[in-house]
Amino acid sequence: MAVIVAILLVSELDWVMADPIFGAAIAFYIICSAYRIVHNSLNMLIDRELPDTESEKIRQIGLKHEVVELVPTSSNCILK
């Protein structure tokens, strides 16, 4: 859509600066979108830990079930 508007501005109004301005705007949008995608992907890949409040909510949900005796946390989990 922006490309069509830029072409119309250049062809009808002889405003030659429309093309580079719209091109820069489109490039900025693409860069911002790519940054968000990479940021979210890296968070998944590095297995980022949930905030303590979210972890505690999940822990409490697990402890509500009869068969669950202990939900591991960083303080009660022993890694071998």
N, C-alpha and C positions, 0 to 999 in steps of 0.2 A: 504494500500500500504506500509506504513512504517513497519507494522508488518511483511509483507512478506520479505522486504529487511533485516530486523533484523534477521529473521529466516535463510535467505540465508547466511548472514555474519557469523552467529554463526555456522551453519552446514558446510559451505564450507571453511571458513577461520579460524575457531576455535577462533573467536574474541568474547569472552564471554561478553565483555563490551557493545556490540551493543544493546543487549536487554534492559538493564536499561537506556541507553542513549536515545534510541528511545521511550521508555516508558515515560521518563521524558518530552521529546519533545511533545508527544501526550497529556500528562496531562497539560502542559503549554498552548497548543492550546485550549484545552477544557475549562480551567479556563478563558482564555482571552475572548473566545466566550460567556461564561456564564456571565461574567462581563458586556459585551456590552448589552446583552439581559436584564439583571436586571436593568442596568442603564436606558435604553430606557423605560422599563416598569414602573419604578418608576417615571420618568418624566411625563408619561401619567397619572398615578394614582394620583399624587399630583396636577394635572392640572396646570402645570408650565406656568407662564405668558410669552408671546412672548416678544422679545426685543422691545424697543421703536420704532426702525426704522421699524420693521415689522408691529407693531400695527398702526403706522402712515400711512403706505402704504395701509393697509386694510381700515382705516378710510377715506382716500382720495378716494378710489374706491367707497365706500358707498356714500360719499357726491356728487359724480358725477351724481347720479340718482336724477331725479326731485322730486320724492316722499319722499326722505330722507331729513329731516330738521336738524336733530342732531344725531350724532353718539356718544354714551356715551364714555367718557374717565375717567380716575381716577380723573381728576380735575373737571369735570362737572357732575359727577354721584353722586347722593345723595342716600345712602343706608338707608332704614328705618327699 
